[in-house]
Amino acid sequence: MEVPLDPEIEQVVRQKVESGEYPSVSALVEEALFLLVERDWSRSQAELREKLPSAFGLDPDASTKDQLP
């Protein structure tokens, strides 16, 4: 797969590989994608934490101890 990059991004990738920080462009892209997936997962978890209390009729601003029967 070939992906066209802006020259500035391509230079950053080249510098990271040439410095030895990453063994290859593939390794850099793999880590970048892993971090993207991890960020998306974290956002999804945060959204769930916000939505779940109201789904159960709980006040998200109240402490858990105050809401349990």
C-alpha positions in Angstrom: 0.0 0.0 0.0 1.3 3.4 -0.9 0.1 6.5 1.0 1.0 9.9 -0.2 2.2 12.2 2.6 2.7 15.9 2.8 6.5 16.7 2.5 6.6 17.8 6.2 5.1 14.6 7.5 7.3 12.5 5.2 10.4 14.3 6.6 9.3 13.6 10.2 8.8 9.9 9.3 12.2 9.8 7.6 13.9 11.5 10.6 12.3 9.1 13.1 13.5 6.0 11.1 17.0 7.4 10.4 17.5 8.3 14.0 16.8 4.7 15.0 13.8 5.6 17.0 11.8 3.2 14.7 13.4 0.3 12.8 11.2 1.0 9.8 8.4 3.1 8.4 6.1 0.1 8.9 7.0 0.0 12.6 6.3 3.8 12.9 2.9 3.5 11.2 2.0 0.4 13.2 2.6 2.3 16.5 0.8 5.4 15.2 -2.2 3.3 14.4 -2.1 1.5 17.7 -2.1 4.9 19.5 -5.0 6.0 17.4 -7.0 3.0 18.2 -6.1 3.4 21.9 -7.2 7.0 21.9 -10.5 6.1 20.2 -11.1 3.4 22.8 -10.4 5.8 25.6 -12.9 8.3 24.2 -15.5 5.6 23.8 -15.0 4.5 27.4 -15.3 8.2 28.6 -18.6 8.6 26.6 -19.9 5.4 28.2 -19.1 6.6 31.7 -21.0 9.8 31.0 -24.0 8.0 29.5 -24.4 5.0 31.8 -25.6 6.7 35.0 -28.5 8.5 33.1 -29.4 5.2 31.4 -30.0 3.7 34.9 -31.7 6.9 36.2 -28.8 7.9 38.4 -27.5 11.4 38.9 -23.9 11.4 37.4 -23.0 14.3 39.7 -24.0 12.6 42.9 -21.7 10.2 44.7 -22.3 6.5 44.2 -22.9 5.9 47.9 -25.8 8.4 47.8 -27.5 6.6 44.9 -27.4 3.0 45.9 -30.5 1.5 47.7 
